[in-house]
Amino acid sequence: QVQLVESGGGLVQPGGSLRLSCAASRSIVTIDAMGWYRQAPGKQRESVAVISSGGSTNYADSVKGRFTISRDNAKNTVYLQMNSLKPEDTAVYYCNAKVFGSPQSWGQGTQVTVSS
């Protein structure tokens, strides 16, 4: 497994932007997929964005056109750029790493609050 540490959450006004970072404890080159998930109070955890080792990306319909996931293999870090934030984006955001055939890894989460 790999240890993941998220950062970059905080309080932002509607329409604002945040960039989340997920730092991995080892090289992410061999990690098959890394992603961002979120969980709002009283709701199930949901996938927000995923990026494969080859760079393919997939987004939840609710964030398409507003969020961008990227990875920097040299820094062992995955990012989530969030623009045009809405109150409904408020949640704890978790980083996830999947290596096929191995247990997946989760970070501790970072709170994002969108409010005026």
Secondary structure, DSSP 8 states (H G I E B T S, - for coil): ---EEEE--EEE-TT--EEEEEEESS--TT-SEEEEEEE-TTS--EEEEEEETT--EEE-TTTTTTEEEEEEGGGTEEEEEE-S--GGG-EEEEEEEE-TTS--EE---EEEEE--
